[in-house]
Amino acid sequence: QVQLVESGGGLVQAGGSLRLSCAASGDIFSFSAMGWYRVAPGKQRELVATLPTGGSTTYADSVKGRFTISRDNAKNMMYLQMNSLRPEDTAVYYCEAVSPRGFSSWGQGTQVTVSS
C-alpha cells in the first residue's frame, strides 16, 4: 500500500496563497488518478480537485480559477496551489491516490486555516 504524506498547510489571511504538497512512497505514474479532498468543521468530505493519469483535471466549482492541481511523476509528488484563499477554504486537506484496481490510499491530512 502506498504511503501519502501531505504538507504545506498553515494559517494564512484571506486573499493569501498556500501550496500543499503530497509525497508518495510509490511510483505515482502507476496510479489511475490522484486528487485533493477537504473536510471542513461540521461538514462532509468534499472533492477539491482530481487529476487522472492521462486525463483532464476537475475542480469543485468553489475553487475553480483559484486552485491548481499538478503532479510531478519524476518526484512522486502532487501539489495543490491555492490562491485567493477565503475563510470558507478552512479545512483539513487530504490527498488521495487511486490504484488501477480502484483502491484508494489517503494521507493523514494537513490543516489549512484562512483568517478573515
Beta strands, then each sheet from edge to edge (+ up, - down):
strand 1: 4-7
strand 2: 10-13
strand 3: 18-24
strand 4: 33-39
strand 5: 46-52
strand 6: 58-59
strand 7: 67-72
strand 8: 77-82
strand 9: 91-98
strand 10: 104-106
strand 11: 110-115
sheet 1: 1+ 3- 8+ 7-
sheet 2: 2+ 11+ 9- 4+ 5- 6+
sheet 3: 2+ 11+ 9- 10+
end
